[in-house]
Amino acid sequence: MPVDELILKLIEALKWPGVALAALLMFRSTVTSLVSRAKSAAFGDKSVEFAEPTALAIEQKKQTIAVVEEQPPSQEAPPPPAPEAIVPFETNLKATLAQSHASDEVKIAWLVRGLAIEQIRRIHETNYRIILGSQIALLLKLNTGATIRLSDARELYEQTKKNHPGLYENFMFSEWVMWPKNVGLINFPDIAETSPVTITPAGKDFLHYLVETGLTGEKPG
């Protein structure tokens, strides 16, 4: 099977993160020598859905900086039997891998890539549930390449505060601007008014995710 066709089939199959993990474990002995094992503790599997912007602000105040914890390699047991809905995806993926003449390293590289893509999309989904409209507006400004400082970000915050006084009554500027930094969407060296603010690669990818998934409508707050 041509490598490009294999890649397309693997990417299609890896839309299901559980399938990606199952396939990854099929080659766990080789994976151990290729990649370090890591567990993302940014938000885990937590999915937050709030109707009121005030609740979103409260949830942001609870969030802490994302942490990646290194875990040593271990002998892992095979996964339990797959749920019925997952079985055809696992079957197709295993068939594709069996037909491929690619090396285990190439197969694993694409499986790891697909799993990583699925992980960041999951984080984007969680962040979108919590992010406020004004914070998306800040990301859009930063994405233009214009020089933005914290003083400029504060102006956006203050204008939004005038429009939504109840929301921002107990949601300070430092909290508003620190949340997108803590989840890796923006960066700035310190909290000084003259500090330059930049959008991160993850922040740019988040904006692409909004366009790709049709989440470009105005969000409250």
PLY file of the C-alpha trace (Angstrom):
ply
format ascii 1.0
element vertex 221
property float x
property float y
property float z
element edge 220
property int vertex1
property int vertex2
end_header
0.00 0.00 0.00
1.45 3.44 -0.88
2.63 5.43 2.14
0.44 8.44 1.27
-2.64 6.21 1.20
-1.61 4.67 4.52
-1.24 8.14 6.02
-4.70 9.20 4.89
-6.28 6.05 6.27
-4.47 6.38 9.59
-5.45 10.02 10.00
-9.07 9.13 9.24
-9.01 6.29 11.73
-7.35 8.42 14.40
-10.38 10.67 14.70
-11.23 8.32 17.57
-8.59 8.85 20.33
-9.41 5.47 21.86
-8.55 3.77 18.59
-5.29 5.68 18.42
-4.36 4.58 21.92
-5.22 0.96 21.19
-3.11 0.98 18.04
-0.28 2.72 19.84
-0.21 0.01 22.50
0.04 -2.63 19.77
3.64 -1.43 19.33
4.36 -0.48 22.94
7.79 -2.13 22.98
8.96 0.10 20.13
7.14 3.16 21.44
9.12 2.94 24.67
12.34 3.42 22.75
10.98 6.24 20.58
8.99 8.56 22.82
8.90 9.41 26.50
5.65 8.63 28.23
3.75 11.74 29.30
0.39 12.51 30.83
-1.23 15.86 30.13
-2.75 17.37 33.23
-3.95 20.61 31.63
-7.65 19.84 32.10
-7.78 16.04 31.75
-11.15 14.82 30.50
-13.02 17.64 32.19
-15.67 19.13 29.97
-17.29 22.33 31.17
-20.40 23.84 29.67
-21.90 26.97 31.19
-24.71 29.14 29.90
-23.85 32.29 31.86
-20.66 34.31 31.19
-20.32 34.92 34.94
-19.99 31.18 35.46
-17.25 31.09 32.83
-15.31 33.78 34.68
-15.66 31.87 37.94
-14.40 28.70 36.27
-11.40 30.51 34.80
-10.42 31.76 38.26
-10.21 28.13 39.40
-7.85 27.02 36.64
-4.14 26.59 37.28
-1.16 26.49 34.96
-1.06 23.41 32.75
1.43 20.78 33.88
3.00 17.89 32.03
4.05 15.07 34.33
6.71 12.68 33.06
6.01 9.03 33.77
8.57 6.23 33.57
7.99 3.43 31.06
6.00 0.54 32.46
4.72 -2.81 31.30
1.10 -2.12 30.48
-1.66 -4.64 30.21
-3.57 -4.82 26.92
-6.73 -2.69 26.75
-10.04 -4.19 27.82
-12.49 -5.33 25.13
-13.53 -2.40 22.97
-17.06 -0.98 23.20
-19.21 -2.13 20.33
-19.11 1.25 18.59
-15.29 1.21 18.60
-14.83 -2.33 17.24
-15.14 -1.51 13.49
-12.65 1.34 13.82
-10.11 -0.86 15.57
-10.66 -3.60 13.01
-10.11 -1.23 10.08
-7.04 0.30 11.67
-5.46 -3.09 12.39
-6.18 -4.18 8.80
-4.54 -1.04 7.45
-1.46 -1.57 9.62
-1.24 -5.24 8.55
-1.33 -4.32 4.86
1.34 -1.63 5.19
4.95 -2.31 4.32
6.12 0.67 6.38
8.47 0.07 9.30
7.16 0.00 12.85
8.89 3.35 13.43
6.97 4.97 10.56
3.67 3.46 11.69
4.21 4.60 15.25
5.28 8.08 14.15
1.95 8.59 12.37
-0.04 7.04 15.21
1.66 9.32 17.73
1.07 12.32 15.46
-2.62 11.49 15.16
-2.97 11.03 18.91
-1.21 14.35 19.56
-3.55 16.12 17.11
-6.55 14.60 18.85
-5.24 15.67 22.26
-4.76 19.31 21.27
-8.21 19.38 19.65
-9.66 18.10 22.91
-7.87 20.87 24.81
-9.16 23.44 22.28
-12.69 22.14 22.80
-12.37 22.48 26.58
-10.84 25.96 26.31
-13.63 27.13 24.00
-16.23 26.12 26.57
-14.54 28.38 29.15
-13.12 31.28 27.11
-14.93 34.61 27.00
-15.68 36.59 23.85
-13.35 39.42 24.87
-10.47 36.98 25.27
-11.11 35.65 21.76
-11.06 39.27 20.57
-7.63 39.66 22.18
-6.38 36.56 20.35
-7.65 37.94 17.05
-5.83 41.24 17.64
-2.63 39.40 18.48
-2.95 37.23 15.39
-2.71 40.29 13.13
0.93 40.69 14.09
0.36 44.14 15.58
2.41 45.14 18.62
0.13 44.63 21.61
1.11 45.45 25.17
-0.69 44.68 28.39
-1.90 48.29 28.46
-3.68 47.64 25.13
-5.15 44.43 26.51
-6.36 46.38 29.53
-8.20 48.84 27.25
-10.07 45.90 25.70
-10.83 44.57 29.16
-12.08 47.94 30.44
-14.33 48.45 27.41
-15.83 45.00 27.87
-16.24 45.68 31.59
-18.36 48.73 30.75
-20.59 46.59 28.55
-20.84 43.76 31.09
-20.44 45.34 34.56
-22.04 42.44 36.39
-19.67 39.91 34.83
-16.51 41.86 35.61
-17.47 43.11 39.06
-15.40 40.36 40.68
-13.26 39.39 37.69
-10.11 41.47 37.74
-7.90 42.32 34.76
-5.07 40.15 36.10
-7.41 37.14 36.21
-8.84 37.91 32.76
-5.42 38.10 31.10
-3.73 35.33 33.08
-6.18 32.59 32.10
-5.28 32.55 28.36
-1.62 32.63 29.40
-2.04 29.75 31.85
-3.63 27.53 29.20
-0.91 28.40 26.68
-2.81 30.63 24.24
-0.83 33.84 24.83
2.42 34.83 26.45
3.94 37.88 28.14
7.03 38.20 30.35
5.43 39.90 33.36
2.33 41.78 34.45
3.78 45.26 33.77
1.65 47.52 31.58
4.47 47.81 29.00
4.94 44.04 28.67
4.51 42.85 25.07
1.80 40.25 24.57
2.19 37.61 21.88
0.01 34.80 20.63
1.51 31.32 20.95
1.51 28.57 18.30
-1.23 26.89 20.37
-3.19 30.16 20.30
-2.97 30.32 16.52
-4.00 26.69 16.27
-6.95 27.45 18.55
-8.15 30.13 16.12
-7.79 27.67 13.23
-9.83 25.21 15.27
-12.63 27.77 15.69
-12.79 28.34 11.94
-12.56 24.64 11.13
-15.38 23.72 13.51
-17.60 26.70 12.69
-17.25 28.30 16.12
-16.62 31.79 14.78
-19.85 33.31 16.05
-19.76 35.95 18.75
-19.32 34.52 22.24
-20.62 36.38 25.33
-18.32 38.20 27.70
0 1
1 2
2 3
3 4
4 5
5 6
6 7
7 8
8 9
9 10
10 11
11 12
12 13
13 14
14 15
15 16
16 17
17 18
18 19
19 20
20 21
21 22
22 23
23 24
24 25
25 26
26 27
27 28
28 29
29 30
30 31
31 32
32 33
33 34
34 35
35 36
36 37
37 38
38 39
39 40
40 41
41 42
42 43
43 44
44 45
45 46
46 47
47 48
48 49
49 50
50 51
51 52
52 53
53 54
54 55
55 56
56 57
57 58
58 59
59 60
60 61
61 62
62 63
63 64
64 65
65 66
66 67
67 68
68 69
69 70
70 71
71 72
72 73
73 74
74 75
75 76
76 77
77 78
78 79
79 80
80 81
81 82
82 83
83 84
84 85
85 86
86 87
87 88
88 89
89 90
90 91
91 92
92 93
93 94
94 95
95 96
96 97
97 98
98 99
99 100
100 101
101 102
102 103
103 104
104 105
105 106
106 107
107 108
108 109
109 110
110 111
111 112
112 113
113 114
114 115
115 116
116 117
117 118
118 119
119 120
120 121
121 122
122 123
123 124
124 125
125 126
126 127
127 128
128 129
129 130
130 131
131 132
132 133
133 134
134 135
135 136
136 137
137 138
138 139
139 140
140 141
141 142
142 143
143 144
144 145
145 146
146 147
147 148
148 149
149 150
150 151
151 152
152 153
153 154
154 155
155 156
156 157
157 158
158 159
159 160
160 161
161 162
162 163
163 164
164 165
165 166
166 167
167 168
168 169
169 170
170 171
171 172
172 173
173 174
174 175
175 176
176 177
177 178
178 179
179 180
180 181
181 182
182 183
183 184
184 185
185 186
186 187
187 188
188 189
189 190
190 191
191 192
192 193
193 194
194 195
195 196
196 197
197 198
198 199
199 200
200 201
201 202
202 203
203 204
204 205
205 206
206 207
207 208
208 209
209 210
210 211
211 212
212 213
213 214
214 215
215 216
216 217
217 218
218 219
219 220
